[in-house]
């Protein structure tokens, strides 16, 4: 095997490892974003329900 071939294989392996790590990090970040979005949606729904209950009590 030529030295250039082994260098190319080493670079390819390093790139593959780096790409895999970036992919895992991206998945973790997206999971965090989705969890935050879900929490905001849940808080919004809870606050909306409280507001509607309060308005209904004021009217009725």
C-alpha positions in Angstrom: 0.0 0.0 0.0 1.3 3.4 -0.9 1.8 6.0 1.8 -0.6 8.4 0.0 -3.2 5.7 0.2 -2.8 5.3 3.9 -2.9 9.1 4.4 -6.1 9.3 2.3 -7.7 6.4 4.3 -6.7 8.2 7.6 -8.2 11.4 6.4 -11.4 9.7 5.3 -11.7 8.0 8.7 -11.1 11.2 10.5 -13.8 13.0 8.4 -16.2 10.2 9.0 -15.7 10.3 12.7 -16.1 14.1 12.7 -19.2 13.9 10.6 -20.7 11.3 12.9 -19.9 13.5 16.0 -21.5 16.5 14.3 -24.6 14.5 13.4 -25.0 13.3 17.1 -24.5 16.9 18.3 -27.1 18.2 15.9 -29.6 15.5 17.0 -29.1 16.5 20.6 -29.6 20.2 19.9 -32.8 19.5 17.9 -34.1 17.3 20.7 -33.4 20.2 23.1 -35.2 22.7 20.8 -38.2 20.4 20.5 -38.4 19.9 24.3 -38.3 23.7 24.8 -40.9 24.2 22.2 -43.1 21.6 23.8 -42.7 23.2 27.2 -43.7 26.6 25.8 -46.7 25.1 24.1 -47.8 23.4 27.4 -47.4 26.6 29.4 -49.3 28.6 26.7 -52.2 26.1 26.9 -52.2 26.2 30.7 -52.2 30.0 30.8 -54.9 30.2 28.1 -57.1 27.8 30.1 -56.6 29.9 33.2 -57.4 33.1 31.3 -60.6 31.6 29.8 -61.7 30.3 33.2 -61.1 33.7 34.8 -63.0 35.5 32.0 -65.9 33.0 32.3 -66.0 33.6 36.0 -66.1 37.4 35.5 -69.0 37.1 32.9 -71.0 34.4 34.7 
